Amino acid sequence: MSTVSRPLSNKRNDIPAPNERVSSVDDKIGEGGTKSNTNIHANADNSGPAAQSKTTWSLGRRLLVTIPIFIVLLGILVTVSNLTSVPWKREPTGQSVATLSPDTAVTFDNPQGVPLAQKGSFKVVSRTIKLNIKRPSTGEIQRIDVLIRQPQDPAGAATKHPGVVFMHGAGYGTAENSFGDVAQDLSSAGFVTAVLDKPVWSTNDLTRDYPGSAKAYDQVVRYLRTQQNVNPDKVGLYATSESTWISPYVIKYDKRIAFQLLLSPMVYGPRQSLGFFVGQDFSLVGAHNGYQSIVRRLFHADTEMMGLHNLDFPMDLPEAYAVPTMVVYGSKDVLTAQVEGLEHILYSAHRAGNQDVTVRSYSVANHVLRLGDEADTGTPFADEYVGDVISWATGTVAGLKQTSELVAGTTICQSIAVPLELKADRNLTIYGGIVNVGMVVLLAVALLMALVGCGIKAFRLVRRNPNKVFGFMRGFGGELVAVTLTTLATFVLFAAGLGQVIMAVVKLGWGGAPTEDPGMMYWSWPVIQVVSILVVWAWARILARCIEVAQNRGLAQIPPRKGAIRDVVSGREPVFASKRFGRVFFWLVAAAMFSVLLFFAFWGLFIF
C-alpha cells in the first residue's frame, strides 16, 4: 500500500514554526480594552511570552507584597522627617518680671528749679530738606527728604534745643507718613526732631544694609548738630522694632549720642528674634504643633549660601546701651522677647557702666505702643506713653536725677524662651533646596507634558484620528490619575493651612486678636498626615502590581528571561502604556508625586 502524504495542520493549538509571529497574551489588552498590535518573535527555546505561565495574583498575595513595600516607603519618609528635624528649646515658658510700680509717670528731683518744657509749651514750625545719603559698601546714593520740626522761639531768642532723630521699623516709611504725632509732641516740648525717608537704596527686606543704614541715620544726627538752634551734645535717637538692630551701630560710630528711646527693642539677632516671634505667634493663633516644624527648619537655613547676610547680623555690641536709655514695651506685643530682652539690656548696660535705664510697660499696647492697628489713621498711643517719653527725655537732657521707679507699669511677660540654639545648617539647607526646587521643577515639567498630551489628543479628536496618545494599559492610567489628584489635593490643603496660619500671624502682629476657633490651622495638619499615608499605600499597591506584571513577563526571575528587559525597554512588551509618550509621562508624574511626598517629609509631616 502506498503512503499518502498529508500537509501539516496550521491550527492555533499547533506548535508554531521558529519564524512564525505570535501575540503576547498580556499585550492583547490595550487602552480602552482594545487589542494591541504589538507582536514579538517567539524564542527558539519556547521561553517567549506565549510559553510563559500567566497567573493572576490572589488578593492575599497582593497584600503580602504590598505591605512590605508600604513599610519601606513609609520608613524612608519617616526617616527623612526625623533626620531633618532640628532642636527647639521652648523652656522656660510663662516668664515674667514684676514691675516696681504700676504708675508709669517719670519724675525727677529738681532742687534748682530747672524749667522743664511740657507737651504744648512751644508752637511748632516745620521744614523739609533734601540730603544725599551714600551707601558706604557700594557708593550708591539715595536722595531723601528729611522733615524737621522745631519749637518756635520768642523773637530774638537764641535757644539751643535738644534734638531727636527718628529711626524706622520694618517697611518703607517716609518722612511724611511716619512718627508724625509723637514727633510733633516732642517738638512742642522743646525738641528739634528729624524724620527722614527710610534709607533703603536698592535693598529689600531680606537684603537690608544695617551698618549702612546706621551711617545714614548718623548723617542726619550730624546735620542736626550743625543747626544754630540745636545743642550738639544733646541729640538722641528714637528707635523702634527693626531699627533697634541699627541703633547700636549709630552709637558705636558716634560717641556723642546723648540718649536713646527704644520701642519694643529686638535685642537678639534677626535669626533668634524672628524665630522667637514666629514660633510664639504660631502657638498664639492656635496652629497645630506640626506647623512649628516648619518654623524650626526655616530658621536653620544657611542664608549665607544665597547671599543673604542679615539673618546672622551681629547685635551684641558693647556700646549698644552705654548711653541713658528708655525701654518701652506693650503687653499685647507679640513680636518681642520682653523678659529675656530686658535682662540682656540691663546686663549689657551695667557692663558698659550705664546705670541709667528706665523701663516702662503699658497694658493693651501693641508692638508699636498703639491701642490698635497702626495702619488705621488716628490710632492712639497707649495711656500716658507720649507724656512719659517727654518727661523722661526733658529730665534726662537736663541732667536731673530720676525719682520715679526705674521699672514701672504692667507686669512684663514672655510666653516661650528665645531660641538661642538656632543656627545656620548648611547640609539641611542644601538638602532642603534640592527637595523643594526639585519638586517645583518636576511638577512644572509634568504639567507641561500633560498639557502637550491633552493638546495632541484634542487635535486628534478634531481630525478623527483613532491613534492613542498615552496608551495606558492594565488600569495603570486610572491609578496614576487617582494618586496624582489625591497628592495634589493634599498639597493644596497644606498650602491653604499654612497660608491661614501666616495671615493669622500677620493680623496678630498688627494688633488683632487670635480667633477662638483656629479651624483649618489646627485640623489641616493631622488630615494631611492621614491622607499622605493613604497616598503612600496607593503607591505601594502600584509597585506591587508592577512586580506582578514583571513576574509574568519573566523579569522577576533570576536570571531574567532572555530578552525580557530589552522588550520592555524598547516597548515591544510595554508594561504601563503602549505608547512611548505614555511611558515617559507615567514615570515623570510618578517622580513628581514622590517628590511631593519628600517635600512633606522635609517639613516634618511624617513625624507622628
C-alpha positions as CSV (number, residue, x, y, z in Angstrom):
1,M,0.0,0.0,0.0
2,S,1.4,3.3,-0.9
3,T,1.9,6.0,1.8
4,V,-0.1,9.2,1.4
5,S,1.5,12.5,2.5
6,R,-0.7,15.0,4.4
7,P,0.1,18.6,4.9
8,L,0.9,19.7,8.4
9,S,-2.0,21.3,10.3
10,N,-2.0,25.0,10.8
11,K,-4.4,25.1,13.7
12,R,-4.0,27.6,16.6
13,N,-3.0,24.8,19.1
14,D,-0.2,23.6,16.9
15,I,3.4,24.4,17.8
16,P,4.5,27.5,15.8
17,A,7.3,27.3,13.4
18,P,10.5,29.1,14.5
19,N,9.9,32.1,12.4
20,E,6.2,32.4,13.0
21,R,5.0,35.6,14.8
22,V,2.6,35.2,17.8
23,S,0.9,37.8,20.0
24,S,1.6,38.0,23.8
25,V,-1.5,37.4,25.9
26,D,-0.6,40.4,28.1
27,D,-0.4,42.7,25.1
28,K,-3.9,42.0,23.8
29,I,-5.5,44.3,26.3
30,G,-4.7,47.9,25.4
31,E,-6.2,51.3,26.3
32,G,-9.9,51.1,26.5
33,G,-9.9,47.3,26.3
34,T,-8.9,47.2,22.6
35,K,-6.4,44.7,21.2
36,S,-2.8,45.8,20.9
37,N,-1.0,45.4,17.6
38,T,2.3,44.7,19.4
39,N,3.8,41.3,18.3
40,I,7.0,39.6,19.3
41,H,9.2,36.8,18.0
42,A,9.0,33.7,20.0
43,N,12.3,32.3,21.1
44,A,13.5,29.1,19.7
45,D,13.7,27.5,23.2
46,N,10.0,28.2,23.7
47,S,10.7,30.7,26.6
48,G,8.8,33.5,25.0
49,P,5.7,35.1,26.3
50,A,3.4,32.6,24.7
51,A,5.2,29.8,26.7
52,Q,5.0,31.7,30.0
53,S,2.6,30.8,32.7
54,K,0.2,33.7,33.0
55,T,-1.2,33.9,36.5
56,T,-3.3,36.5,38.2
57,W,-2.3,37.1,41.9
58,S,-4.8,36.5,44.6
59,L,-5.9,39.3,46.9
60,G,-3.9,37.8,49.7
61,R,-0.7,37.5,47.7
62,R,-1.0,41.1,46.5
63,L,-1.5,42.2,50.1
64,L,1.6,40.2,51.2
65,V,3.7,42.0,48.6
66,T,2.1,45.5,49.1
67,I,2.6,45.6,52.9
68,P,6.5,45.3,52.8
69,I,6.7,47.9,50.0
70,F,4.4,50.3,52.1
71,I,6.6,49.8,55.2
72,V,9.7,50.6,53.2
73,L,8.3,53.7,51.5
74,L,6.8,55.0,54.8
75,G,10.1,54.2,56.6
76,I,12.0,56.3,54.1
77,L,9.7,59.2,54.6
78,V,9.6,58.9,58.4
79,T,13.4,58.7,58.4
80,V,13.7,61.9,56.2
81,S,11.4,63.8,58.5
82,N,13.3,62.8,61.6
83,L,16.8,63.4,60.1
84,T,15.8,66.9,59.0
85,S,14.2,67.8,62.4
86,V,16.0,70.4,64.4
87,P,16.2,71.1,68.1
88,W,13.9,73.8,69.5
89,K,14.0,74.7,73.2
90,R,10.8,76.4,74.4
91,E,11.5,76.3,78.1
92,P,11.2,78.1,80.3
93,T,7.6,79.2,79.4
94,G,5.5,81.8,81.1
95,Q,8.4,84.0,82.2
96,S,7.5,87.4,83.8
97,V,9.1,90.4,85.5
98,A,7.1,92.2,88.2
99,T,7.4,95.9,87.9
100,L,8.2,98.1,91.0
101,S,5.1,100.3,90.5
102,P,2.0,100.3,88.3
103,D,2.5,104.1,87.8
104,T,4.4,104.8,84.5
105,A,4.9,108.5,85.3
106,V,8.5,109.6,85.1
107,T,9.6,112.2,87.7
108,F,12.9,113.9,88.6
109,D,14.4,115.6,91.6
110,N,14.8,119.2,90.6
111,P,16.1,121.2,93.5
112,Q,17.4,124.0,91.4
113,G,14.0,124.5,89.7
114,V,15.3,123.9,86.2
115,P,12.5,124.8,83.9
116,L,11.2,121.7,82.1
117,A,9.1,122.1,79.0
118,Q,6.0,120.0,78.5
119,K,3.8,119.0,75.6
120,G,2.4,122.2,74.1
121,S,5.0,124.5,75.6
122,F,6.0,125.7,72.1
123,K,4.4,126.3,68.8
124,V,6.0,124.1,66.1
125,V,7.2,125.0,62.7
126,S,8.4,122.5,60.1
127,R,10.5,122.5,57.0
128,T,11.7,119.8,54.6
129,I,15.3,119.5,53.4
130,K,16.9,117.0,51.0
131,L,20.0,115.1,51.7
132,N,22.1,112.7,49.5
133,I,22.7,109.6,51.6
134,K,25.6,107.4,50.4
135,R,25.7,103.7,51.0
136,P,29.2,103.0,52.2
137,S,29.5,99.5,50.8
138,T,28.6,100.3,47.2
139,G,28.7,104.1,46.9
140,E,25.0,104.1,45.8
141,I,23.3,107.5,46.5
142,Q,19.7,107.8,47.8
143,R,18.3,111.3,47.8
144,I,16.0,111.5,50.8
145,D,13.6,114.0,52.4
146,V,14.1,115.0,56.0
147,L,11.2,116.6,57.7
148,I,12.4,118.8,60.5
149,R,10.0,120.1,63.2
150,Q,11.3,122.7,65.6
151,P,10.0,124.7,68.5
152,Q,9.3,128.3,67.6
153,D,11.3,130.5,70.0
154,P,10.2,134.0,71.0
155,A,11.5,136.8,68.8
156,G,15.2,137.5,69.4
157,A,15.7,134.3,71.5
158,A,18.7,132.1,70.6
159,T,17.8,128.9,72.5
160,K,19.8,125.7,72.0
161,H,17.3,122.9,72.0
162,P,18.0,119.1,72.3
163,G,17.4,117.0,69.2
164,V,15.9,113.7,68.3
165,V,16.4,111.6,65.1
166,F,13.6,109.0,64.4
167,M,14.6,105.6,63.1
168,H,12.2,103.5,61.1
169,G,11.0,99.9,61.9
170,A,10.2,97.4,59.2
171,G,8.8,98.5,55.8
172,Y,9.4,101.6,53.8
173,G,8.4,104.5,55.9
174,T,8.8,108.1,54.6
175,A,9.4,111.4,56.3
176,E,5.8,112.4,55.6
177,N,3.9,109.3,56.8
178,S,6.0,108.3,59.9
179,F,6.1,109.4,63.5
180,G,4.0,112.5,62.8
181,D,2.1,112.6,66.1
182,V,5.0,111.8,68.5
183,A,7.5,114.0,66.6
184,Q,5.0,116.9,66.8
185,D,4.5,116.4,70.5
186,L,8.2,116.2,71.2
187,S,8.8,119.4,69.2
188,S,6.1,121.2,71.1
189,A,8.1,120.2,74.3
190,G,11.2,121.9,73.0
191,F,13.0,119.2,70.9
192,V,14.1,119.7,67.3
193,T,13.0,116.4,65.6
194,A,14.1,114.9,62.3
195,V,12.1,112.3,60.5
196,L,13.7,111.0,57.2
197,D,12.8,108.7,54.4
198,K,13.9,105.3,55.4
199,P,17.4,104.7,53.8
200,V,17.0,101.6,51.7
201,W,18.8,102.3,48.5
202,S,18.3,99.3,46.2
203,T,17.9,96.8,49.1
204,N,14.8,95.0,50.2
205,D,13.5,93.5,53.5
206,L,15.9,90.5,53.0
207,T,19.0,92.4,51.9
208,R,18.7,95.5,54.2
209,D,22.1,97.1,54.8
210,Y,22.0,97.7,58.6
211,P,25.6,99.1,59.0
212,G,25.0,101.4,56.0
213,S,21.6,102.5,57.5
214,A,23.4,103.4,60.7
215,K,25.7,105.7,58.8
216,A,22.7,107.3,57.1
217,Y,20.9,108.0,60.4
218,D,24.1,109.3,61.9
219,Q,24.5,111.7,58.9
220,V,21.1,113.2,59.9
221,V,22.3,113.4,63.5
222,R,25.4,115.3,62.4
223,Y,23.2,117.6,60.3
224,L,21.1,118.5,63.3
225,R,24.2,119.3,65.3
226,T,25.1,122.0,62.7
227,Q,21.8,123.9,63.2
228,Q,22.0,127.1,65.2
229,N,19.1,126.2,67.4
230,V,20.3,122.7,68.4
231,N,22.6,121.8,71.3
232,P,25.1,119.5,69.5
233,D,25.7,117.5,72.8
234,K,22.1,116.7,73.3
235,V,21.0,114.9,70.2
236,G,19.5,111.4,70.8
237,L,17.7,108.6,68.9
238,Y,14.1,107.3,68.8
239,A,14.3,103.8,67.5
240,T,11.5,101.2,67.1
241,S,11.5,97.5,66.3
242,E,13.8,96.7,63.3
243,S,15.8,99.9,63.8
244,T,16.9,98.7,67.3
245,W,19.2,96.4,65.3
246,I,20.7,99.6,63.8
247,S,20.8,102.0,66.8
248,P,23.8,100.1,68.4
249,Y,25.8,100.8,65.4
250,V,24.9,104.5,65.4
251,I,26.1,104.7,69.0
252,K,29.3,102.8,68.0
253,Y,30.0,105.2,65.2
254,D,29.0,108.4,67.0
255,K,30.3,108.7,70.6
256,R,28.3,111.9,71.1
257,I,24.8,110.3,71.0
258,A,23.2,111.7,74.2
259,F,20.3,109.3,74.8
260,Q,18.1,106.7,73.1
261,L,14.4,105.8,73.3
262,L,13.8,102.2,72.3
263,L,10.3,100.9,71.5
264,S,9.9,97.1,71.6
265,P,13.6,96.6,71.0
266,M,14.7,93.5,69.1
267,V,17.6,92.7,71.4
268,Y,18.8,89.4,69.9
269,G,20.0,88.8,66.3
270,P,17.5,88.5,63.5
271,R,17.6,84.7,63.4
272,Q,16.8,84.3,67.1
273,S,14.4,87.3,67.2
274,L,12.4,86.3,64.1
275,G,12.4,82.6,65.2
276,F,11.0,83.6,68.6
277,F,8.2,85.7,67.4
278,V,7.1,83.4,64.5
279,G,7.2,80.4,66.8
280,Q,5.3,82.2,69.6
281,D,2.7,83.6,67.2
282,F,2.1,80.2,65.6
283,S,1.1,79.0,69.0
284,L,-0.9,82.0,69.9
285,V,-3.1,81.8,66.8
286,G,-3.9,78.1,67.6
287,A,-1.9,76.5,64.8
288,H,-1.2,72.8,65.1
289,N,2.2,72.0,66.7
290,G,3.2,70.3,63.5
291,Y,3.4,73.7,61.8
292,Q,6.2,74.6,64.3
293,S,8.4,72.1,62.5
294,I,8.3,74.5,59.5
295,V,9.5,77.4,61.7
296,R,12.4,75.3,63.0
297,R,13.6,74.2,59.6
298,L,13.1,77.6,58.1
299,F,15.2,79.4,60.7
300,H,18.0,76.9,60.4
301,A,18.6,77.9,56.8
302,D,22.1,78.9,55.8
303,T,21.2,82.1,54.1
304,E,24.8,83.0,53.5
305,M,24.8,80.5,50.7
306,M,22.1,82.6,49.0
307,G,24.0,85.9,49.5
308,L,21.7,87.0,52.4
309,H,23.8,88.1,55.4
310,N,21.3,89.7,57.7
311,L,19.9,86.7,59.5
312,D,23.2,86.4,61.5
313,F,23.8,90.1,61.7
314,P,25.9,90.7,64.9
315,M,24.0,92.5,67.6
316,D,25.8,92.2,70.9
317,L,27.9,95.4,70.7
318,P,29.4,96.7,73.9
319,E,28.3,100.3,73.1
320,A,24.7,99.3,72.5
321,Y,23.3,100.5,75.8
322,A,26.2,102.7,77.0
323,V,24.0,105.9,76.9
324,P,20.9,106.8,79.0
325,T,18.2,104.6,77.7
326,M,14.4,104.3,78.0
327,V,12.9,100.9,77.1
328,V,9.2,100.7,76.3
329,Y,7.1,97.6,76.0
330,G,3.4,96.9,75.3
331,S,1.6,94.0,76.9
332,K,0.0,93.0,73.6
333,D,3.3,93.0,71.8
334,V,3.5,89.5,70.2
335,L,6.8,90.1,68.4
336,T,9.3,90.9,71.1
337,A,11.0,88.7,73.7
338,Q,10.5,91.1,76.6
339,V,11.7,89.3,79.7
340,E,14.9,87.9,78.2
341,G,15.4,91.1,76.2
342,L,15.1,93.3,79.3
343,E,17.5,91.1,81.2
344,H,20.1,91.3,78.4
345,I,19.7,95.1,78.1
346,L,20.2,95.6,81.9
347,Y,23.2,93.3,81.9
348,S,24.8,95.0,78.8
349,A,24.1,98.5,80.2
350,H,25.7,97.7,83.5
351,R,28.6,96.1,81.8
352,A,29.1,99.3,79.9
353,G,29.0,101.3,83.1
354,N,25.5,102.8,82.5
355,Q,23.0,102.6,85.3
356,D,20.5,105.0,83.7
357,V,18.0,102.5,82.1
358,T,14.3,103.3,82.5
359,V,11.7,100.6,81.7
360,R,8.0,101.2,81.1
361,S,5.4,98.6,80.2
362,Y,1.9,99.6,79.1
363,S,-1.2,97.4,79.2
364,V,-3.2,96.8,76.0
365,A,-0.4,98.4,73.9
366,N,0.9,96.5,70.8
367,H,4.3,96.3,69.2
368,V,4.3,100.0,68.3
369,L,2.7,101.1,71.5
370,R,-0.7,101.8,69.9
371,L,-4.1,100.7,71.1
372,G,-4.9,99.2,67.7
373,D,-3.8,98.7,64.1
374,E,-1.2,101.3,63.3
375,A,-2.3,101.1,59.7
376,D,-5.6,102.8,60.7
377,T,-5.4,106.5,60.7
378,G,-5.6,108.1,64.2
379,T,-4.9,105.0,66.2
380,P,-3.8,106.5,69.6
381,F,-0.8,105.6,71.7
382,A,-1.3,103.7,74.9
383,D,-2.2,105.5,78.1
384,E,0.3,108.2,79.1
385,Y,3.1,106.9,76.8
386,V,3.8,110.1,74.9
387,G,3.8,112.2,78.1
388,D,6.1,109.7,79.9
389,V,8.5,109.8,77.0
390,I,8.6,113.6,77.0
391,S,9.1,113.7,80.8
392,W,11.9,111.2,80.6
393,A,13.6,113.0,77.6
394,T,13.4,116.5,79.1
395,G,14.7,115.4,82.5
396,T,17.5,113.3,81.0
397,V,18.8,116.0,78.8
398,A,18.6,118.4,81.8
399,G,20.9,116.1,83.7
400,L,18.4,115.5,86.6
401,K,18.2,112.5,88.9
402,Q,15.1,110.4,88.4
403,T,12.9,109.9,91.4
404,S,10.3,107.5,90.0
405,E,10.8,103.8,89.8
406,L,13.1,102.7,87.0
407,V,10.9,99.7,86.1
408,A,7.2,100.5,86.2
409,G,3.9,99.7,84.5
410,T,2.1,96.4,83.9
411,T,3.9,93.1,84.5
412,I,6.3,92.2,81.8
413,C,5.6,88.7,80.3
414,Q,7.1,86.3,77.8
415,S,5.5,83.1,76.7
416,I,8.4,81.0,75.5
417,A,12.2,81.1,75.6
418,V,14.3,82.8,72.9
419,P,15.6,80.0,70.6
420,L,19.3,80.8,71.1
421,E,20.1,77.4,69.6
422,L,19.0,78.5,66.2
423,K,22.0,78.5,63.8
424,A,22.7,78.0,60.1
425,D,22.8,74.4,59.0
426,R,24.4,74.1,55.6
427,N,23.7,70.4,55.0
428,L,20.0,70.9,55.8
429,T,19.8,73.9,53.6
430,I,21.4,72.0,50.6
431,Y,19.1,69.1,51.0
432,G,16.0,71.3,51.5
433,G,16.9,73.2,48.4
434,I,17.2,70.1,46.3
435,V,13.9,68.7,47.6
436,N,11.9,72.0,47.3
437,V,13.4,73.1,44.0
438,G,13.3,69.6,42.6
439,M,9.6,69.3,43.4
440,V,8.8,72.6,41.7
441,V,10.8,71.6,38.6
442,L,9.2,68.1,38.3
443,L,5.7,69.4,38.8
444,A,6.2,72.1,36.2
445,V,7.6,69.6,33.6
446,A,4.9,67.1,34.4
447,L,2.2,69.8,34.0
448,L,3.8,70.9,30.7
449,M,3.9,67.3,29.4
450,A,0.2,66.8,30.4
451,L,-0.8,69.9,28.6
452,V,1.1,68.8,25.5
453,G,-0.5,65.3,25.6
454,C,-4.0,66.8,26.1
455,G,-3.4,69.2,23.2
456,I,-2.3,66.3,20.9
457,K,-5.4,64.3,22.0
458,A,-7.7,67.2,21.3
459,F,-6.1,67.7,17.9
460,R,-6.5,64.0,17.0
461,L,-10.2,64.1,18.1
462,V,-10.8,67.0,15.8
463,R,-9.0,65.2,12.9
464,R,-10.9,61.9,13.8
465,N,-7.5,60.2,14.3
466,P,-8.1,57.0,16.4
467,N,-4.5,56.7,17.5
468,K,-3.9,56.9,21.2
469,V,-1.7,59.5,22.8
470,F,-0.8,57.8,26.1
471,G,-1.9,54.2,25.5
472,F,-2.2,53.3,29.2
473,M,-2.7,49.6,29.9
474,R,-3.9,47.4,32.7
475,G,-5.6,50.2,34.6
476,F,-2.3,52.0,35.3
477,G,-3.5,55.2,33.8
478,G,-6.6,55.4,36.1
479,E,-4.5,54.6,39.2
480,L,-1.9,57.3,38.2
481,V,-4.7,59.9,37.8
482,A,-6.2,58.9,41.2
483,V,-2.9,59.1,43.1
484,T,-1.9,62.3,41.3
485,L,-5.2,64.1,42.2
486,T,-5.0,62.9,45.8
487,T,-1.4,64.1,46.2
488,L,-2.0,67.5,44.7
489,A,-5.2,67.9,46.7
490,T,-3.1,67.2,49.9
491,F,-0.5,69.7,48.7
492,V,-3.2,72.4,48.2
493,L,-4.6,71.6,51.7
494,F,-1.1,72.0,53.1
495,A,-0.6,75.4,51.3
496,A,-4.1,76.6,52.4
497,G,-3.5,75.6,56.1
498,L,0.0,77.3,56.2
499,G,-1.4,80.4,54.4
500,Q,-4.2,80.7,57.0
501,V,-1.6,80.5,59.8
502,I,0.5,83.2,58.2
503,M,-2.5,85.5,57.7
504,A,-3.5,85.0,61.3
505,V,0.1,85.8,62.5
506,V,0.1,89.0,60.4
507,K,-3.2,90.0,61.8
508,L,-1.9,89.3,65.3
509,G,1.2,91.4,64.7
510,W,-0.9,94.4,63.7
511,G,-2.8,94.3,66.9
512,G,-5.6,91.9,66.1
513,A,-6.9,89.2,68.5
514,P,-6.5,85.5,67.7
515,T,-9.7,83.7,66.8
516,E,-11.3,81.4,69.3
517,D,-11.6,78.6,66.8
518,P,-8.4,78.1,64.8
519,G,-10.2,75.8,62.3
520,M,-8.1,74.8,59.4
521,M,-4.9,75.9,61.2
522,Y,-5.3,73.0,63.5
523,W,-7.1,70.2,61.8
524,S,-5.4,70.5,58.4
525,W,-2.1,69.1,59.7
526,P,-3.4,65.7,61.0
527,V,-5.6,65.4,58.0
528,I,-2.6,65.9,55.7
529,Q,-0.7,63.2,57.6
530,V,-3.5,60.7,57.2
531,V,-4.0,61.4,53.5
532,S,-0.3,61.2,52.9
533,I,-0.2,57.8,54.5
534,L,-3.0,56.7,52.2
535,V,-1.1,58.1,49.2
536,V,2.0,56.0,50.2
537,W,-0.3,52.9,50.4
538,A,-1.6,53.7,46.9
539,W,2.0,53.9,45.6
540,A,2.8,50.6,47.3
541,R,-0.2,49.0,45.5
542,I,1.0,50.3,42.2
543,L,4.5,49.0,42.8
544,A,3.1,45.6,43.8
545,R,1.2,45.4,40.5
546,C,4.4,46.3,38.7
547,I,6.1,43.3,40.4
548,E,3.1,41.1,39.4
549,V,3.5,42.1,35.7
550,A,7.3,41.7,36.0
551,Q,6.8,38.2,37.2
552,N,4.5,37.3,34.3
553,R,7.0,38.8,31.9
554,G,9.9,36.8,33.3
555,L,11.6,39.9,34.8
556,A,11.2,38.8,38.4
557,Q,13.1,35.5,38.0
558,I,16.9,35.1,38.4
559,P,18.2,35.4,35.8
560,P,15.5,37.3,33.9
561,R,14.0,35.7,30.8
562,K,16.2,36.2,27.9
563,G,15.3,39.4,26.0
564,A,12.6,40.4,28.6
565,I,14.3,43.6,29.7
566,R,15.1,44.6,26.2
567,D,11.5,44.0,25.2
568,V,10.1,46.1,28.0
569,V,12.6,49.0,27.5
570,S,12.1,49.0,23.7
571,G,8.3,49.0,24.1
572,R,7.9,45.7,22.3
573,E,6.2,44.4,25.5
574,P,5.1,47.5,27.3
575,V,4.0,47.4,31.0
576,F,2.4,50.7,31.7
577,A,1.5,52.1,28.2
578,S,1.6,51.0,24.6
579,K,2.9,54.5,23.6
580,R,6.4,55.8,24.4
581,F,4.8,59.2,25.3
582,G,2.6,57.4,27.9
583,R,5.5,55.5,29.4
584,V,7.7,58.6,29.8
585,F,4.7,60.5,31.2
586,F,4.0,57.8,33.7
587,W,7.5,57.8,35.2
588,L,7.7,61.6,35.2
589,V,4.4,62.0,37.0
590,A,5.4,59.3,39.4
591,A,8.7,61.1,40.2
592,A,6.8,64.4,40.6
593,M,4.3,62.9,43.1
594,F,7.0,61.2,45.1
595,S,8.9,64.5,45.2
596,V,5.8,66.0,46.8
597,L,5.9,63.3,49.5
598,L,9.6,64.1,50.1
599,F,8.6,67.7,50.4
600,F,6.1,66.8,53.1
601,A,8.8,64.7,54.8
602,F,11.3,67.5,54.8
603,W,8.8,69.8,56.5
604,G,8.0,67.3,59.2
605,L,4.7,65.8,58.1
606,F,5.9,62.3,58.7
607,I,6.8,62.8,62.4
608,F,4.0,61.2,64.3
